[in-house]
């Protein structure tokens, strides 16, 4: 996999682009004005693997609380601003690590100049976030719909507005629900500019369909070497966004984190309730921070062999099962003891 050579910038002390590991981010679902709840949520998201978090700043009350949130956040905080330049200025004064702001949404050019001057003096990058649902009306009229060309032109206009002010600490994102259009637009951006790209499918849907749509869109681009930071947008608890993002990165072998659970689909040979067991193992290992691959397989005949690349695993037989390490059976246990025996084996493996 050859990564496109984007330039590198820093959000607080987190590198984005320029060959740095692809960064996982999400957004809280509470306004910054609900300070304690936002801080609590950020900590839970970080525990799940969130490396940068975006917070909505819809009004001055929210902006004024940002400092407290930033102070307590273990990861950089991005202030999400729409339309009101004063909210951007206040967010910067409060210590925002990054802004998400589209110059085209501001009414006066001098307001952008003020924001840029302050961001520059504080070394704060700004993300441009073009979205197919809120495309500029003139571009919609010109192209008839939010085509890849329209989205690219919109992003180019926003980029130019910053460049004209001598500001190049920019991350660019163009999001759309259409995966083919997402891929096309980001390919255009990657060949037209060297700014780091934030990748995501917008309004991708609920947990199941949205995770799949996002994985196809984000995964396709990452597999081409395009993308420096990602967000999986789901109509679900943002914790799931972080988990899904990590699954994408782990699937592409771009990053490693925590346990990987592999499990077979089950078939006519399955001797145990593999669906429940695999879920239980997944849940039990979801907070494991050590790298380990654990297999849950449905039959003793093929399971250990098929999962020999896993560090260890279990396979079910008729009312009993086996525990194996690297495909070699090390223990036989009753079906009802399989989960506990597997967890004991994991603990033993991790203790060495
Ligand atoms: Fe079927 Fe066994 Fe393969 Fe699972 S491991 S799919 S139960 S043959």
Boltz pocket constraint, residues with backbone or C-beta under 6 A from the ligand:
constraints:
  - pocket:
      binder: B
      contacts: [[A, 264], [A, 265], [A, 266], [A, 267], [A, 268], [A, 269], [A, 270], [A, 271], [A, 297], [A, 298], [A, 299], [A, 300], [A, 302], [A, 303], [A, 306]]
      max_distance: 6.0
